């Protein structure tokens, strides 16, 4: 069944079709496709005579700040990780012109967005502070002592009178 919101929607991968009109990121996060705005332009690159007639390049725009389905902590991580891809108006932009047809480029844009969202969904691991062991401290101090002795041996002897 073709997706009415996306041209060429019948060519979308399975995780876009599982719940119709929804981008499934993981088990706990799915975003309705109506939050995305797609625009189409002529694509650069190969395509023969067709390249000048068909708008196959896809630009996906998504207003991250206004998204109601994105949890706040994921939104903050997403904005931080992708600050170079977000316009001044707050829209996240993804483009694709990898394929010669519009539907596969739409799927490619959605896949790129999905991969970035998966990265933002992972909470950063907290660093566990570690202390050096007693033997490590001992080795470090012994090494410093040896280095000091080596350097002091290079100095000329002191003449105390």
C-alpha positions as CSV (number, residue, x, y, z in Angstrom):
1,X,0.0,0.0,0.0
2,X,1.6,3.3,-1.1
3,X,2.1,5.9,1.6
4,X,-0.1,9.0,0.8
5,X,2.3,11.4,2.6
6,X,5.4,10.3,0.7
7,X,5.7,10.1,-3.0
8,X,7.0,6.6,-3.9
9,X,6.0,5.4,-0.4
10,X,5.6,1.8,-1.6
11,X,9.4,1.6,-1.9
12,X,10.0,2.4,1.8
13,X,11.9,-0.1,3.9
14,X,10.0,-2.3,6.3
15,X,10.6,-0.3,9.5
16,X,8.8,2.7,7.8
17,X,5.8,0.5,6.8
18,X,5.3,-1.3,10.1
19,X,3.0,1.3,11.5
20,X,1.6,3.2,8.5
21,X,2.7,6.9,8.2
22,X,5.2,6.5,11.1
23,X,9.0,6.4,11.3
24,X,9.8,3.7,13.8
25,X,13.2,4.6,15.4
26,X,13.2,1.9,18.1
27,X,10.7,0.2,20.4
28,X,10.1,3.3,22.5
29,X,10.2,6.0,19.8
30,X,8.2,6.5,16.7
31,X,7.6,9.7,14.9
32,X,4.6,10.4,12.6
33,X,5.6,11.3,9.0
34,X,3.3,14.3,9.2
35,X,6.0,16.1,11.3
36,X,8.3,16.0,8.3
37,X,8.2,18.3,5.3
38,X,9.6,16.9,2.0
39,X,10.7,19.1,-0.9
40,X,12.0,17.8,-4.2
41,X,14.5,19.4,-6.7
42,X,16.5,18.3,-9.7
43,X,19.3,16.0,-8.7
44,X,22.9,16.4,-9.8
45,X,24.9,13.5,-11.2
46,X,24.1,10.7,-13.6
47,X,20.7,10.1,-15.1
48,X,20.9,10.8,-18.8
49,X,18.1,12.8,-20.3
50,X,15.9,12.1,-17.3
51,X,18.1,14.1,-14.9
52,X,16.9,17.4,-16.3
53,X,13.2,16.5,-16.2
54,X,12.6,14.7,-12.9
55,X,12.9,16.1,-9.4
56,X,14.6,13.2,-7.6
57,X,16.7,15.0,-5.0
58,X,14.9,15.0,-1.6
59,X,15.2,17.5,1.2
60,X,13.7,16.5,4.5
61,X,12.9,19.3,7.0
62,X,11.9,18.6,10.6
63,X,11.2,21.1,13.3
64,X,12.9,19.3,16.2
65,X,11.9,21.9,18.8
66,X,8.2,21.6,18.0
67,X,8.1,17.8,17.8
68,X,5.6,16.4,20.4
69,X,6.8,12.8,20.1
70,X,10.4,13.3,21.0
71,X,11.3,13.0,24.7
72,X,13.1,16.1,26.1
73,X,16.4,14.3,27.0
74,X,16.6,12.8,23.5
75,X,15.7,16.2,22.0
76,X,18.6,17.9,23.9
77,X,21.1,15.2,22.9
78,X,19.9,15.3,19.3
79,X,20.2,19.1,19.1
80,X,23.7,19.0,20.6
81,X,24.9,16.2,18.3
82,X,23.5,17.7,15.1
83,X,23.9,21.4,15.7
84,X,25.6,21.8,12.3
85,X,22.6,20.3,10.4
86,X,20.0,22.6,12.2
87,X,19.1,25.8,10.5
88,X,18.7,29.1,12.3
89,X,14.9,28.7,12.3
90,X,15.4,25.4,14.2
91,X,14.8,22.9,11.3
92,X,16.8,19.8,10.9
93,X,17.8,19.3,7.3
94,X,18.6,16.0,5.6
95,X,19.2,15.6,1.8
96,X,19.6,12.7,-0.5
97,X,20.3,12.4,-4.2
98,X,22.0,9.0,-4.0
99,X,19.4,7.2,-6.1
100,X,17.7,8.0,-9.5
101,X,14.2,7.8,-8.1
102,X,12.4,9.9,-5.6
103,X,11.0,7.1,-3.4
104,X,14.4,5.6,-2.7
105,X,15.8,9.0,-1.9
106,X,12.9,9.6,0.5
107,X,13.7,6.3,2.2
108,X,17.4,7.2,2.3
109,X,16.6,10.6,4.0
110,X,14.4,8.8,6.6
111,X,17.1,6.2,7.2
112,X,19.7,8.9,7.8
113,X,17.4,10.7,10.3
114,X,16.6,7.3,12.0
115,X,20.3,6.6,12.4
116,X,20.9,10.0,14.0
117,X,17.9,9.6,16.3
118,X,19.2,6.1,17.4
119,X,22.5,7.8,18.4
120,X,20.6,10.5,20.4
121,X,18.5,7.8,22.1
122,X,21.5,6.2,23.7
123,X,22.3,7.9,27.0
124,X,26.0,8.7,27.4
125,X,27.8,6.4,29.8
126,X,28.9,7.9,33.0
127,X,32.6,7.8,33.6
128,X,33.6,5.8,36.6
129,X,36.4,7.6,38.5
130,X,39.3,5.2,39.1
131,X,42.1,5.6,41.6
132,X,45.6,4.4,40.8
133,X,46.6,1.3,42.8
134,X,49.2,1.4,45.5
135,X,51.7,-0.5,43.3
136,X,51.1,1.9,40.4
137,X,51.9,4.8,42.7
138,X,55.0,3.1,43.9
139,X,56.2,2.3,40.3
140,X,55.6,6.0,39.3
141,X,57.5,7.4,42.2
142,X,60.4,4.9,41.7
143,X,60.6,5.9,38.1
144,X,60.7,9.5,39.0
145,X,63.4,8.8,41.6
146,X,65.5,7.0,39.0
147,X,65.1,9.8,36.5
148,X,66.1,12.3,39.1
149,X,69.2,10.3,40.0
150,X,70.1,10.0,36.3
151,X,69.9,13.8,35.8
152,X,71.7,14.6,39.0
153,X,74.6,12.3,38.0
154,X,75.1,14.5,34.9
155,X,75.7,17.6,36.9
156,X,79.3,18.5,37.8
157,X,80.2,17.8,41.5
158,X,79.6,20.6,44.0
159,X,82.7,22.1,45.5
160,X,81.7,23.1,49.0
161,X,84.6,24.7,50.9
